[in-house]
């Protein structure tokens, strides 16, 4: 006859100690957690930039940006106004985010679209008065905003045509430049993630093994985790999106997508789409969850402080390219919302990194599909 096992106080104490040890053991040690974070930032900020320099020097992976294209790109992201010729402007494919005001048969003004109003430009008796007011006034204002005036290195013909004196006027000079083409961006991005996967993966082998042992491997559990996780991500992104809209109105920010998202869309619609999909659905979730969840929650003792810090750091790494304060703050909120969502999922699944890797991968996959399907439908139509 089986006897019922009786537990003593010591047995209960041992169970609690075992549970505490198990919780500690699935985390990084503080030195390894710091090593993971430092390695991540070193690779994406320093090493990738050094590799990128070689890409900029190769004609196969770079493209020359002419003065007018550089001006248009600047105007899209900054409250500014400049000029170019009709001939040069006709060479630009994408004028989203800019407004144009013809001056004569040769020249046209280019300005940030949300600054344009018919009243502001119809009040001038002549184009000469308009150009003089823009380029010779101490400041030039549109919609109660001080607007930056843009010029090129060689302005002699424009200055002569409108009899301007730019000697004492504060302007920004737009120059030709070199940028990575879609091949260069795609290959550099993939190179970065391959280096990260091997480096961060090597540091994380122990915790990955321990989290795998603790993971419930029933298919139904994976499905429920994915569905609940995606639901949480939808909720936090709706909330952060609403807050971002309020901030966008306060900062008069009108860009439709962040610089990070715009770069992703460009690569997705390029012949190198497969590389972007692999990076976004496989490499990024693994690397970012090990860094922003596993490492940050390992080195910061208070889980709520860790949630806030990791979410802010997760957001910052996605918005470094934002050129305006408005864009920086609005997109900081949007990406921080995603960071909070992933962090909450991580905490509510016993800090098992595989759960957030799964949800992160599905979330990125859904974003890619939402990007591609409208483009595919437009191609069919």
C-alpha positions, -999 to 999 in steps of 0.1 A, spaced: 0 0 0 14 34 -11 19 58 17 12 95 12 43 115 12 45 141 40 63 173 34 82 191 62 90 227 64 125 220 52 111 204 20 90 235 12 120 257 18 141 235 -6 113 238 -33 113 275 -30 151 277 -32 150 254 -63 124 276 -79 145 307 -71 177 291 -86 158 280 -117 146 316 -122 181 330 -118 198 304 -140 178 312 -171 191 347 -170 224 360 -182 250 367 -156 255 405 -153 289 404 -171 274 383 -199 243 405 -201 265 436 -204 287 419 -229 257 411 -251 245 447 -251 280 461 -257 286 436 -285 253 445 -302 259 483 -302 295 479 -312 285 458 -342 256 480 -354 272 514 -348 309 509 -354 316 477 -373 287 481 -397 297 517 -405 333 506 -412 320 478 -436 295 504 -451 324 526 -461 336 500 -485 301 497 -499 299 534 -505 331 532 -526 319 505 -549 298 515 -579 278 483 -577 264 491 -542 262 529 -543 244 556 -562 252 593 -568 226 617 -553 224 648 -574 218 683 -559 181 684 -567 174 650 -554 193 658 -522 173 690 -519 140 672 -523 150 646 -497 159 673 -473 127 693 -479 106 661 -472 120 658 -437 127 694 -426 107 726 -427 125 742 -456 123 759 -490 147 759 -519 148 762 -557 157 742 -587 150 741 -624 120 725 -640 143 702 -660 161 689 -629 128 685 -609 113 664 -637 140 638 -632 128 631 -596 104 602 -594 90 606 -559 78 641 -548 56 629 -519 59 653 -490 69 683 -511 50 712 -528 62 731 -558 56 767 -568 67 777 -604 86 809 -606 92 812 -644 100 790 -673 133 780 -657 130 779 -620 106 764 -594 104 766 -557 104 734 -537 91 734 -501 78 711 -473 42 702 -483 26 710 -449 40 745 -451 22 753 -484 -9 775 -486 -22 794 -516 -27 826 -496 10 827 -486 21 828 -522 -8 846 -539 -2 878 -519 30 887 -538 27 910 -568 56 893 -587 79 863 -584 108 887 -579 92 900 -547 85 865 -536 121 853 -542 135 885 -526 114 880 -495 125 843 -492 162 848 -497 169 883 -485 148 886 -454 164 880 -420 140 852 -415 113 837 -438 81 824 -421 53 801 -433 24 790 -411 41 807 -381 72 786 -386 107 799 -394 116 781 -426 152 772 -435 163 786 -469 182 762 -492 208 770 -519 233 751 -540 271 756 -542 267 773 -575 239 799 -574 252 825 -599 225 821 -625 197 821 -600 212 851 -581 216 870 -613 181 862 -626 165 876 -594 192 902 -585 197 887 -550 223 894 -523 229 863 -502 260 877 -484 243 882 -450 215 857 -452 215 825 -432 211 796 -456 219 759 -459 239 746 -488 228 714 -505 256 693 -520 258 662 -542 263 630 -522 267 593 -524 242 568 -509 238 530 -508 215 516 -535 190 489 -527 216 462 -533 241 479 -510 215 485 -483 202 449 -485 237 433 -484 250 455 -456 218 448 -435 222 411 -440 260 413 -432 252 431 -400 226 404 -389 249 375 -398 276 390 -376 251 396 -349 236 361 -350 270 345 -347 282 369 -320 251 372 -298 242 336 -304 276 324 -292 273 345 -260 237 333 -255 242 295 -260 237 287 -223 206 307 -217 191 295 -250 195 259 -239 180 266 -205 150 284 -219 145 256 -244 143 231 -216 118 252 -197 97 258 -227 63 241 -230 66 223 -264 29 213 -269 17 227 -303 -15 240 -287 6 260 -262 27 276 -291 -5 285 -309 -21 301 -278 11 320 -270 12 333 -306 -24 344 -306 -24 360 -272 10 377 -280 -3 391 -313 -34 404 -295 -13 422 -269 8 437 -297 -23 450 -315 -35 466 -283 -3 483 -274 3 495 -309 -32 510 -311 -26 529 -279 9 540 -289 -5 550 -324 -32 572 -308 -6 589 -286 17 593 -316 -11 611 -335 -16 635 -307 22 642 -306 23 645 -344 -3 673 -342 16 691 -314 48 690 -334 32 695 -368 47 663 -380 32 649 -412 55 622 -425 36 590 -432 63 565 -421 95 566 -401 129 567 -419 135 531 -407 101 519 -421 107 538 -454 140 520 -458 124 486 -451 97 492 -476 122 503 -503 141 470 -498 109 449 -497 99 463 -531 133 457 -546 147 426 -563 164 418 -530 131 413 -511 141 378 -499 171 391 -480 149 417 -462 123 390 -453 150 367 -438 164 396 -418 131 408 -405 114 375 -398 144 353 -386 175 373 -377 160 405 -362 136 387 -337 163 364 -324 190 391 -320 167 419 -307 149 396 -282 182 383 -268 195 419 -264 164 440 -254 146 413 -234 170 387 -222 200 409 -216 183 440 -203 160 420 -179 191 401 -167 211 431 -157 183 453 -143 169 438 -111 135 456 -110 114 441 -138 93 473 -144 124 495 -147 138 469 -171 106 471 -191 108 508 -195 146 510 -201 146 481 -226 116 496 -245 132 530 -248 165 515 -260 146 492 -284 129 523 -298 160 545 -300 178 519 -322 150 521 -347 148 559 -350 184 570 -351 179 582 -387 150 605 -380 161 640 -391 135 661 -372 125 665 -335 89 658 -344 97 626 -362 121 615 -335 95 619 -307 65 605 -326 84 574 -338 100 570 -303 65 565 -289 55 541 -317 85 518 -314 85 521 -276 50 508 -277 62 477 -295 90 473 -270 65 475 -241 44 449 -258 73 424 -263 85 431 -228 51 424 -213 48 391 -232 83 382 -220 74 388 -184 41 369 -186 58 338 -201 83 332 -173 109 353 -191 113 327 -218 129 343 -248 115 318 -273 80 332 -267 89 367 -277 111 355 -306 80 337 -319 56 367 -315 83 392 -328 88 370 -359 50 368 -365 46 405 -360 73 414 -385 59 388 -410 24 404 -407 39 439 -413 57 426 -444 25 410 -458 6 443 -452 33 461 -470 35 437 -500 -1 429 -507 -12 465 -515 19 468 -538 11 435 -554 -26 445 -559 -15 478 -575 8 459 -598 -21 436 -609 -45 465 -614 
